């Protein structure tokens, strides 16, 4: 096991994802207000740069967590709470723009998001399926909600990609 370095030790990381080029995208356990920030760290000349917050296109709203960066860095998905959402936490995507910046967040819509809490988006290595979880009531309605896994065709990503 190897440490990512001292720059990462101050961040209470919940989840981490990596692109093919070694760019890390990570979230952090938010403070009492649940305002977690999604950060990135590139590998430059074999050295890991200190994590930097992604821009407002991604870090907006009350909660941002569980990122997934595409292997080619063409998009980032995550879950977050925004006024424009369908429920507690929705899945969002931001596409890399021609100038290298990140585009406005796009809600994955009602094919994925519900009034419940969706989170943890991941695309299978073959690029065919988007897997995510949804917090649902336990059978019988007793106790805390449970996290169930769902999957859909990853074509939704292509369908949401802005056209030039």
N, C-alpha and C positions, 0 to 999 in steps of 0.2 A: 504494500500500500504506500502511495506517495502523496504528499500534501500538494495542493494546488498553489500554495504559497501564502505568505502572510497577508497579502491584500484580500484574500478570501476569508480569513479567519474572523473578521469583524461582522461578516454577513451570516445570518442564520438561514442557510440554504435548505429549502424544502425539496426542490427538484432541479435537475440539470439535464440539458440536452446538448448534443454536439453536431456540428455540420461536418461534411467530408473534409473541409479545409482546417478543421480543428477549432473553429469559433465555438465558444461555449455560450449558451444562453441559460440563465439561472434565475430563479425567483428567490424570495426570502420570506420568512415568516413575518407577517406584518405586525405593527405595533397594536396597541389597544383599539385603534380605529380600523384595523384590518387593511391598512394602506400599503400592502406589499408592493415592491418595485421589481420589475423585470430588468435584468442587467445582461450585458454581454462582455466577453473578453476574447480578443483575437490572439492568435499565435503569430507573432511577427519575428522573422529571422530566428525561429526556434525558441523565442522567449514569450512567455505569457504576459500580456498587458494586464494592468489592474482593471477590475470590473467597472464598467461605466453604465449608467442608466440608459435604457433605450428611450427614444423621444416620446413626446406627449401623445403621438398617434397610438402608441401602445400603452404607455403609463398614464391613463386617464381613468377616472372613476374611483370607486371606493376600494376595489380589490382587484389585483392582477396576479395570476399565479399559474403554475403548471405549464410552462412554455414548451413548445416543440418547434425547432427550426428545421426547415427542409434540408436535406443533404447538400443541395446546391445553393442554399441560402436565398432562394427565390421568395420564400414566405416564412412567416412566423405565425403560429397559432397559440392561443392561450385561453384561459377562462377569466372572466372579470365581471364585476357588477357595475352597470351603467344605467342611467335613467332610461335609455332607449331599449333596454333589454326586455326579454320575455318573462324573466323570473329572477330567482335569487342570484344565479351566476350563469352566464351564457358563454358560449364559445365564440371567439372572434378570430379573424385572420387579417394580417397586413402583408401586402405584397411589396417586394423590392421594386423601386422605381428605376427608370433608366439612369438617373443621376446618382444612384446608390442609396438614396434616402428611403424611408419607409412610408408607404401610403397610408391614408386614413384607415382606421380599423373598420372592418366589415363584419357585421353580425352574421353568423352562419344560418340564421333564419329558423323558421318553424319546422323545417325538416329535421332539425337537430335539437333546437332549444325549446324548452317548455317552461311552465311556471316553477318547475323544480330547479335544483342546482345541478348544472352540467359542468364537467371539468375534465382535466387530464387528457387533452387531445393528443393522439399519436397516430402516425401513418405507418402502415406495415412496410417492411423493407422493400417489398416489390412494388410499392406505391399504389396498390389496388384498393385498400380499405382504410377508412378513418375509424379509429376506435376511440371511445370516450366513456366516461362514467356519468351516471345520474343518481343522485340521492333520492331514494324512493321510500315510502313507508314500509316498515316491516310487515310481513304477513301477520294478520290479526290486529295490526295497528298499534302494537305495544312497543314501547321503548324508542330508542333513537332510530332515525332513518338508516337504511343500509345503502351501500354503493353497489349498483348493478352496472355491468358493462354492456355497451351497445356497439354496433358497427354499422356503417353505411358505405356505399361505394364512394371512393375518394374522388370520383368525377365531380363532386360538389365543389372541390377546390378549383378545378379548371372552369367550372360554370361561374364561379364568383370572381374570377380574374378579370380585372378591367381590360377592355379592348382598346386598342390604340386607334 
